[in-house]
Amino acid sequence: MDPIRLTTFSHGGGCGCKIAPGVLTDILSRAPQGIIPPQLLVGIETSDDAAVYKLNEEQALVATTDFFTPIVDDPYDFGRIAATNAISDVYAMGGTPIMALAIVGMPLDKLPPEVIGKVLQGGADVCRAAGIPIAGGHSIDVLEPIYGLVALGLVHPKRVRRNADAKAGDVLILGKPLGVGLLSAALKKGLLDPNGYAEMVRYTTQLNKVGAELAQMDAVHAVTDVTGFGLAGHLLEICRGSRLGATVRLADLPIIESAQAFAEQGIATGASGRNWAAYGKDVDWPENGSAAQKTLVTDPQTSGGLLVSCSTEAAEQVLKTFRAAGFEQACVVGQLLDLKPGRLAFQA
């Protein structure tokens, strides 16, 4: 029998199957506002990575959920990637995860139990590496494979890192290189070699544990993780939340080498174009910026890197912290400015 290819069951994969930002904004604008208790420190208003609820003076609960359809064919790797991506939202708020619940949707008439079991094993192994249990969950029979987690964590109320707390003059540091979406597109086309696949799995299964450590630094003002809306989309969320503008030098961006080559060949995900259509009006693009560079900054990152806004004086310490945690390609990519609030300018 031919091996089962999980990506053939889904129309999109990983964070590339997120609802486009423009459509999501329209949907959310039609939803009635719910209860907002004073203990809710972070809700949906600043497009942050997770909700935060104050329990007492020393603890706040970080709560998030993330799930998606397969980005790879291997069921074990799919489970690992989905779990790593879900837990990342806790780290992005400065929190430490404490437990998870599994979200499982599988086409039971197409996938045998042993394949589904490998997905769950991958997720369980990542949670073990994060030091947390999968304490429950929910499963349904659906047309496309879906896997993810509800991730719960704890953070000191004064250590929460929101999109709205960046400061003018802050530098922007990115923890992982860009290009995961391009690698997933190449995989679907049968163009990704074993080395490229290994690179893809390496980055998408690297836990962003460093977020909890960075949140202990007073000079780190805002943190988010770069996922389905691409670098440009998630940086714009910081700009809007903090009412600041930003500049990013294209030449300074860390890029996965094989992804750069695919971008120059014109390969891209459908989500990349949808992302630009949603927020391109808020981006100043240089005349000499290439189509490949535009693809890379809008490329949906599954389990992407942390994007940190910190004071200039703290930048070297933040970089040292990233690199000590295994994020060798972390680097300064731009700066936040007290002008053109909600706009992002790329420079060649």
Secondary structure, 3 states (H helix, E strand, C coil): CCCCCHHHHCCCCHHHHCCCHHHHHHHHHCCCCCCCCCCEEECCCCCCCCEEEECCCCCEEEEEEEEECCCCCCHHHHHHHHHHHHHHHHHHCCCEEEEEEEEEEECCCCCCHHHHHHHHHHHHHHHHHHCCCEEEEEEEECCCCEEEEEEEEEECHHHCCCHHHCCCCCEEEECCCECHHHHHHHHHCCCCCHHHHHHHHHHHCCCCCHHHHHCCCCCEEEEEECCCCHHHHHHHHHHHHHCCEEEEEHHHCCECHHHHHHHHCCCCCHHHHHHHHHHHHHEECCCCCCHHHHHHHHCCCCCCCEEEEECHHHHHHHHHHHHHCCCCCCEEEEEEECCCCCCEEEEC
